[in-house]
Amino acid sequence: MAKVYGSITELVGKTPLLEIRNYEAKHGLHAKILVKLEYYNPNQSVKDRIALAMIEDAEKRGLLKPGDTIVETTSGNTGIGLAAIAAAKGYKFRVYIQDQVSQERFQVIKAFGGEAIKLSEEPAIARTLQETGGDFVAAIKALREEVLSKEKDIFFVDQTANPANPAIHEATTGPEIWEDTEGKVDILVANVGTGGTVSGTGRFLKSKNPDIKVVAIQPGVNSLPSAENPEPEEITGVHPFEGVPAERIPSTMDLHIYDEKLEVETIEAYKAAREVAKTDGILIGTSSGAAIYAATQLAKREENAGKTIVAVLPDTGLRYLSTNLFNEAYQG
């Protein structure tokens, strides 16, 4: 019987795991690295999962109704996922997006009929970021209180505080990894943006086997803005969760779920992404490169020989062609 889908909402999830064997052989690794290719989602990123989950959760709770405008702040992929799901469901969509992200992100959101506004173009956000030294959580609060509270028929998604974010990873991403490995997974590696992926996925996997180690990734110090380096090349969508004030950590990040933190510099992520494109034919984004770099460091440890490491790769490299990611001349 033919299998015909009626909406892109039916295509989210069930992404494949791939062992990057050529990469493993090149590095002489004695642990397996399995990568979860989230670019197999309909809009090529892991954020499709939370976009669908947060919209449908809001519909069920009566927070979102026909004629409303969905609003979010994002570094890009959540905005793209929301724009696509909003289009499929007939909602209007507006996103406030970080200035430095690739042009592809702005273009894709607009292609879905969404309105994309740079953070610097919204006075309440720009002022708060300047006054707080870049506190994104405070900027979201300012947007909610000073702008959105004055509008009608608005649903503000707020992925950094929305419990449907980690919940969908506990309900889908974790079980998919467990089932596809037949429970033979020793280490989970995931980036931290909102913390939803590592928190939800880690929570499910640890419920099945408490001995599974969860490793969370944050940017290295040289990849974060500082007085000496105010505009570094950053890993899009990856944010620090250790060494920062508690109020800057999204509530969707479970600080008790991870066993180890690894820091990755942008150039390390770039090099890993460039390399795996050549060894195994997968074109991935900067945060995915960070996950592979971190998984490689873990695979090199003697105590991890023979173990299986699963790294969640958030998105496709096609959204980074206008950046330095695949510019081989750029070496940091």
N, C-alpha and C positions, 0 to 999 in steps of 0.2 A: 504494500500500500504506500502511496506517495506520502511524504512528510513535508508539509508546507506550513511555514510559520506565519502568523498574522501580525506580528509586531516585533520590533527589535528588542522589546522588553523580554521576549522569550529566548533571546540569544545570549543573555548575560550569564557568565560563570562557566563552569565545566571546562576550564582552560587546561591545556596539556602540561605534563612534566617531561622535560628532555634532559637526558644525561649528556653533558658536553664532553664527549669522550676524546675528541681531538685536542681540546684545550687541556684536559687532564693529562693526556700523554705528553704534550709539549712541556708541561711543567713537572712531569714526573710525580704526579700526585698519587698517593696511596689511599685516598678517600674518594668516594663518589660525590660529585657535585651534580645535583638535579636542579634544573631551573624551571620555575613555574612561569610560563609565558603568558603574562596577562594581556599582551597585545592581541591575543586571540578573542578578546571581548569585542563587541561590535564597534566600539569607538576607540579601540586600541589601547585601553589602559585599565588598570585595576580599579580606578575610580568609577567605572561603570557600575560596579557592584553597589557602592554606597549611594550613587546617584539614584538608582532605581529603588533601593531600600528606603532611603530617606523620603523620597516622594511618595511611595506607596504607604509608608507608615503615617505620613501626614494626612493622606487621603482617608485612611482608616480612622484616624483620630479626629477628623473633621476640621483640621487646621488648613487644609488646602481644598479649594472648591473651584469649579469651572469659572473662568473669567479672571482668576487670580494671576498675579505675576510672581514667579519664583525668583528669589534673589539670593546670591551667595558671594562670598569673597574667596579667592583661590589663587594658587600659583599656576593654574591652567587646566590640569586634567579633570579635576572635579567639575569645573565650569563646562568643559566639553561634554562630559557625560550628562550633566544636568541639561545642557542645551539640547542635546539629542533626545533625551527622554521627554523633556518638556515639549519638543516639537511633535514627538510621536503621540503624546497624550493631549495635545492641543492647548498647552499653557504658554504664556509669554514668559520670557526669561531675561534677567539682567544680572551681570556679573561685574564685580569690582576685582580687578586682576593686577598682580604685581607688575611693575613697569618693566623689569629686566627680563621677563620671560620671552621665549622665542616668538617671532612674528607669526609663525604657523599657528600658535594657540589662538591669537586674536582672530586670525582669518577663519579658522575652523568654527569658532563660536559664532561669528557673524554669518557664516555659511548656513548654520542651522537656524538662523533668524534671531539669534540672541543679541542683546546689547552688551558690548564690552567697554568698561570704563577703567582707565588706569587709576591706581590708588592715588597717584599724585594729582589727579584731576578732581578728586572729591575732597573739598577743604577740611571736613571733619576728620577724615582718615589721615590726610597729609599732615595736619597740625598735630594730631595725637602721636603719630610715628616720630615726628621731629621732637616733640616734648618728652617722649618716653625713651628715646634712643632706640626706636624700632620695635616696641612692644606690640606685636600683632594682635594679641588678645585684647589689649586696651583699645586698639584701633577698631576692632570689631564692636566692642561695647559702645564706642563713640558713634559708629555708623548706626547701630540699632537705636540709640537714644536720641541722637540729633537729627537723623535723616529719616529712617524707616518708620519711626513711631508717629511721624506726621503724615504718613501716606496710608491710603486705604487699599484693601484687597491685595495685600502683600503677604507672602509666606517666606520668611527668612530661614534658610536651611540650617546654617551655622554648623558645619561639619565638625568643628573643633569641640562642640559641646553636645552633639546629637548622639544619643545612645544607640540609634539605629546604625551608626557607622561601625563601631566594633562588633555589634551584634550580628551583622550580615557576614562578617568574616568568621565568626564563631559558628554560624549556621551553614556556611558554604565553603569558604577557602580552606579552613582547617579540615573538615570532613573529606574534601576532595583530595588533599595531600595524603591523609590517612588511608583512604581507600586505594588510591593509585599506587602507593608504596606497599600496600598490604600491611601497614603498621610498621614497616621497616624504615623508620626515620629516626635519626639520632640528634640532629641539630637543625633548628630553623633559623634562617637569617632573613631579616627584614629591615627596611629603612623605617625611620620615624619622621613622619610629617605631622599629621594629626595623632598618630599612634594607633589608629584604628586597626590597621593590618596586623601589626605585631601583637597587639593586645587580644583581639578576637581570635586570630589564628593560633596564637600561643596558648590561649586559655583552653581552646578545644583540644589541642594536641596534648597538653599536660593533663587534661582530664582523662585521656586515654592511656597515657604513660607519663607519670610524674618525672621520670628520668630524662625525658627529652629536654635538651638544652636550648634555650631561646637566646639568640644573640641579636641585639638591636644596634642599628647604625646611626651615628650622628656625624655631622661634618667636622673635619679637622679644623684646628684653630686658624690655619692660613687660608681657609676657605670661607671664613666668616668676616663680616665688616668689622673694622677696628679703626682707631685713630690713625695708625700707621698705614692701613690699607682699607680705605673707606669703601671701595667698589671692587672687591675681589670677584673672580669667577666663582659662582656658587653652584652647588648641586641643587637644581630646581626641585622644590617640594620636600627637601630633607632639612630638618631643623634640630637644634640641640635640645636635649631634655635633661642632661646632667650639667651642673655648673652654671645654671641659670636660675633666676628667681622663680619660686614655685608658681607665682601668679602668671608666669609666661608659658607654663606647660598646659596644653589642652587637657580638658577633663576626660577626653576620650583616650588618653594615654595612661595605661595601667602601669604604674612604676614598680609594681611587685611582680610583674610577669616575666621580666627578662633576667637571665643569669649573668650575662656579660654585655658590656658596651664596647663597641669598636668604633674608632674614629677613622674616617676616610677623607683624604684631600681630593679636591676636584680633579686634579691632573691624574691621580691614581685611578679615579673612576673613568676618566676619559680613556686612559691607556687600556684598561681592562675591556671596555666596550669596543674599542678599535680592534683589539686582539681577537675577541671572540667572534667578531664579524668575519674575520679572515679564517679562523680555525674551524668554526662550526656553522657559519652562514646565517647567524641570527643578528638582526640589526636592532639594537636596543638603545634606550636613552641613558642619560647621565646617572640617574639614581639606580638604574639596573646595573650599570657598570660598577657603581659603588658596592652593590650587593655581591657581584661576582668577585670583586677585589677582596671583600671581607671573607667570603667563602673560601677563597684561595688561601688566605692567611691561616684560616682554621684547618684547611686540608693539609697544610704543610706541617702541622704539629704532630709529633710522634704519637701522642696519646689518641689521635683521631684516625690513625691508620685503620682501614677496613670499615670505617663508619660511613653513613649516608647523610650528606648535608643537603638540605633543601633551601634554595634561595629564591625568594619571590622577586620577580623582575617586573616592575610597575608598568613600563610602557615601551612604545616603539621608538626607534631612532629617527624615524621619518619626521618627527616634530622638532628635530634639532639640527636640521641641515643648514640652517642659517646661523648656527652658533659655531664655536670652536671645537665641538665634540669630535667631528670627523676631519678637522683641519690638522693634518699630520705635522704641519710646520709649527703648530702651537704646542709648546712643551712646558707651559706654565711659567 
